[in-house]
Amino acid sequence: MQVRGHRRDELRDFLMTRRARLSPADVGMPDAGRRRTPGLRREEVAVLAGVGLSWYTWLEQGREINVSGSVLDAISRACCSASRSDGTSTCWPASTRPSCPLPRMWR
């Protein structure tokens, strides 16, 4: 049980820090002006990943929900530009890294 909580905490911390590092320009979105905090808004990450805002928010808050590998992969593509030559994402925390390779267009 403690391991699951640790993984949620690790994923939460990762999502928050990765989102803060990205600007709208980094992901090809127009800059909407001044922001109170650096980085993308949760809404922007959800749109880029093609997931619901509530779902992304719950993940970032570390709530105890079940998430599919395809949702994690979509968020990985939205938040990470780095990938290995074999197509797997290199930016996920080791204990939560999706096992599915990135589609060819994201390599």
Backbone bond lengths (Angstrom), bond angles and torsions (degrees), N, CA, C in turn:
res aa  C-N    CA-C-N  psi(-1)  N-CA   C-N-CA  omega(-1)  CA-C   N-CA-C  phi
1 M - - - 1.448 - - 1.524 111.04 -
2 Q 1.314 117.20 -40.41 1.461 121.14 -179.62 1.527 111.36 -65.72
3 V 1.331 116.44 -34.00 1.463 120.11 178.96 1.524 110.04 -63.29
4 R 1.321 117.40 -42.76 1.461 119.99 179.96 1.525 110.93 -60.96
5 G 1.339 116.39 -43.28 1.455 120.37 177.99 1.519 111.52 -62.29
6 H 1.333 116.13 -39.43 1.466 120.79 178.60 1.523 110.23 -64.04
7 R 1.321 117.10 -41.71 1.464 120.18 179.31 1.522 111.60 -64.67
8 R 1.331 116.60 -40.62 1.476 119.74 176.99 1.518 110.59 -62.97
9 D 1.333 116.61 -42.99 1.470 120.35 178.67 1.518 110.94 -62.21
10 E 1.328 116.33 -42.31 1.457 120.85 -179.82 1.527 110.73 -64.93
11 L 1.330 116.51 -42.65 1.460 120.43 178.22 1.524 110.84 -65.34
12 R 1.328 117.42 -43.62 1.468 121.97 177.94 1.527 110.66 -57.41
13 D 1.327 116.74 -49.85 1.464 120.62 -179.19 1.521 111.37 -61.70
14 F 1.327 115.49 -41.30 1.455 119.85 179.64 1.526 111.10 -62.54
15 L 1.331 117.15 -48.63 1.464 120.46 -177.87 1.522 111.63 -61.73
16 M 1.316 116.51 -41.41 1.471 119.68 -179.55 1.525 111.35 -65.84
17 T 1.324 117.56 -44.75 1.466 119.63 -178.03 1.528 111.39 -70.98
18 R 1.329 117.11 -38.66 1.474 119.87 179.70 1.524 110.26 -65.33
19 R 1.320 117.25 -42.71 1.467 121.28 179.34 1.528 110.80 -62.64
20 A 1.333 116.87 -38.83 1.467 120.90 -179.35 1.528 112.13 -68.29
21 R 1.317 117.44 -25.72 1.469 121.25 -178.72 1.523 113.56 -79.13
22 L 1.319 116.86 -20.71 1.459 120.63 -175.19 1.519 111.61 -94.53
23 S 1.317 115.37 141.79 1.463 120.42 173.48 1.526 107.54 -108.96
24 P 1.308 117.55 161.62 1.470 118.71 176.62 1.529 112.31 -55.57
25 A 1.316 116.97 -37.65 1.467 120.41 179.62 1.529 111.58 -63.34
26 D 1.342 117.46 -32.58 1.467 121.37 179.89 1.520 112.34 -62.20
27 V 1.315 116.88 -28.53 1.466 120.79 -175.87 1.524 112.37 -112.46
28 G 1.339 116.75 11.78 1.458 121.11 175.92 1.516 115.34 79.91
29 M 1.321 116.94 22.13 1.472 120.54 178.11 1.522 108.83 -102.26
30 P 1.336 116.96 149.84 1.465 118.56 177.22 1.528 110.57 -69.05
31 D 1.308 115.36 146.87 1.461 120.40 177.67 1.520 108.37 -78.34
32 A 1.324 116.53 124.40 1.466 121.13 -176.97 1.517 112.60 -92.20
33 G 1.308 117.01 19.51 1.462 120.24 178.62 1.512 113.43 98.20
34 R 1.306 114.42 -157.59 1.465 121.86 -175.11 1.527 112.20 -64.92
35 R 1.335 115.39 141.87 1.460 122.11 178.91 1.517 108.95 -124.96
36 R 1.315 115.99 145.12 1.469 120.07 178.56 1.514 112.11 -71.20
37 T 1.313 116.35 -34.16 1.467 120.78 178.53 1.521 108.58 -127.25
38 P 1.324 117.24 154.61 1.466 119.58 -179.71 1.527 111.49 -70.69
39 G 1.304 114.78 156.47 1.451 120.19 173.15 1.506 114.63 95.28
40 L 1.332 113.23 -174.05 1.453 120.29 179.45 1.522 110.74 -77.76
41 R 1.302 115.18 155.69 1.459 120.94 171.74 1.531 108.34 -82.27
42 R 1.317 115.98 156.56 1.470 119.44 178.02 1.527 110.59 -56.45
43 E 1.313 116.29 -40.01 1.462 120.91 -179.49 1.523 111.32 -58.92
44 E 1.327 115.97 -39.34 1.465 120.29 -178.66 1.523 111.37 -68.25
45 V 1.316 117.12 -41.29 1.471 119.97 177.73 1.523 109.89 -64.37
46 A 1.329 117.02 -42.37 1.463 120.51 179.71 1.524 110.88 -61.29
47 V 1.329 117.04 -42.92 1.473 120.70 178.69 1.526 110.10 -63.61
48 L 1.320 117.42 -46.82 1.463 120.93 -179.97 1.523 112.15 -61.05
49 A 1.331 116.42 -36.18 1.462 120.98 -178.42 1.522 112.81 -84.73
50 G 1.336 117.01 -15.52 1.450 119.99 -178.10 1.521 112.86 72.94
51 V 1.319 116.11 30.93 1.470 120.92 177.25 1.522 108.26 -120.12
52 G 1.310 115.99 161.82 1.458 120.30 179.92 1.517 111.88 -69.23
53 L 1.322 115.16 148.20 1.458 120.61 179.44 1.527 111.33 -60.25
54 S 1.312 117.40 -42.92 1.471 120.17 179.69 1.519 110.86 -61.31
55 W 1.318 116.37 -43.59 1.465 121.11 -179.28 1.528 110.32 -61.32
56 Y 1.331 116.80 -48.30 1.463 119.84 179.49 1.530 110.43 -62.79
57 T 1.314 117.41 -42.87 1.467 121.66 -179.66 1.522 110.40 -60.26
58 W 1.330 117.23 -43.88 1.461 120.63 179.34 1.522 111.28 -62.37
59 L 1.337 116.69 -39.64 1.469 119.80 176.97 1.523 110.72 -62.92
60 E 1.327 115.72 -45.48 1.462 119.35 -178.16 1.523 112.02 -68.42
61 Q 1.306 116.77 -27.35 1.463 120.22 177.56 1.524 112.30 -80.93
62 G 1.327 117.55 -7.19 1.448 121.15 179.38 1.514 113.78 76.31
63 R 1.327 116.46 25.15 1.464 119.28 179.47 1.529 110.39 -68.71
64 E 1.299 115.38 154.68 1.458 121.36 -178.64 1.526 109.40 -83.18
65 I 1.333 115.25 86.96 1.465 121.98 178.35 1.516 107.79 -128.77
66 N 1.311 116.47 158.57 1.462 121.79 175.95 1.519 108.12 -94.86
67 V 1.299 115.49 128.73 1.458 120.47 -177.95 1.521 108.84 -123.53
68 S 1.315 115.90 140.19 1.462 120.47 -179.68 1.526 110.80 -81.53
69 G 1.310 114.31 160.40 1.460 120.01 176.70 1.514 112.07 -63.04
70 S 1.337 117.15 -32.47 1.466 119.52 -179.57 1.531 111.37 -68.85
71 V 1.326 117.93 -34.28 1.467 120.66 176.37 1.534 109.30 -68.51
72 L 1.322 117.32 -43.69 1.472 119.79 177.56 1.523 111.24 -62.02
73 D 1.331 116.15 -40.14 1.466 119.66 177.73 1.524 111.35 -62.97
74 A 1.323 117.39 -42.19 1.463 121.22 179.88 1.528 110.70 -63.17
75 I 1.319 116.95 -42.66 1.467 120.18 178.14 1.518 110.27 -67.85
76 S 1.319 117.26 -36.50 1.463 120.91 176.89 1.522 110.80 -60.51
77 R 1.316 116.70 -45.31 1.475 119.94 179.23 1.521 111.02 -64.12
78 A 1.326 116.76 -35.88 1.463 120.09 -179.47 1.528 111.69 -71.49
79 C 1.310 117.08 -33.58 1.474 121.04 -173.56 1.522 114.62 -98.36
80 C 1.296 118.10 -16.17 1.466 120.50 -170.63 1.516 111.39 -127.00
81 S 1.273 115.64 132.98 1.458 119.39 175.47 1.515 111.37 -101.32
82 A 1.333 117.51 -18.19 1.462 120.99 -178.03 1.517 110.49 -84.73
83 S 1.304 116.19 136.74 1.459 120.67 172.33 1.518 108.75 -147.17
84 R 1.318 115.35 155.07 1.452 120.34 179.57 1.515 109.45 -80.64
85 S 1.309 116.43 166.38 1.453 120.09 -178.03 1.530 112.35 -63.88
86 D 1.346 118.08 -23.30 1.464 119.78 178.58 1.520 111.89 -84.32
87 G 1.358 118.08 0.92 1.446 121.66 174.89 1.510 115.30 90.45
88 T 1.337 118.28 -0.27 1.453 119.13 178.48 1.521 109.32 -87.56
89 S 1.305 115.38 148.14 1.456 120.79 -177.96 1.519 110.69 -70.18
90 T 1.320 116.92 138.60 1.457 121.08 179.74 1.516 112.11 -105.98
91 C 1.308 118.29 0.92 1.453 118.95 -172.12 1.518 113.83 -102.92
92 W 1.318 120.07 -5.25 1.463 121.75 178.47 1.513 110.86 -77.66
93 P 1.333 118.09 148.50 1.459 119.98 170.02 1.525 108.47 -58.46
94 A 1.320 116.66 142.23 1.463 120.98 -173.24 1.523 113.68 -53.73
95 S 1.309 118.53 -38.89 1.463 119.78 -175.82 1.523 113.58 -78.78
96 T 1.322 118.77 -10.75 1.462 120.65 -179.40 1.520 111.93 -120.46
97 R 1.327 117.97 7.53 1.457 121.20 -175.32 1.526 111.47 -63.06
98 P 1.340 117.94 128.33 1.463 120.34 176.03 1.522 110.41 -62.52
99 S 1.310 116.55 145.71 1.459 119.91 -178.79 1.516 112.43 -88.99
100 C 1.322 117.49 -14.37 1.455 121.19 -177.37 1.523 110.53 -77.97
101 P 1.338 117.23 136.78 1.470 119.01 175.84 1.523 110.39 -69.20
102 L 1.327 115.97 155.09 1.455 120.62 176.82 1.528 108.62 -71.82
103 P 1.328 117.31 147.63 1.470 119.23 175.35 1.532 110.16 -59.94
104 R 1.305 116.04 155.61 1.463 122.07 -176.32 1.531 112.53 -53.59
105 M 1.351 117.75 -37.96 1.448 120.06 -177.25 1.522 113.25 -67.39
106 W 1.349 118.87 -16.58 1.461 122.05 -179.00 1.520 112.20 -99.76
107 R 1.320 118.53 -0.19 1.476 120.94 -178.25 1.494 111.20 -78.74
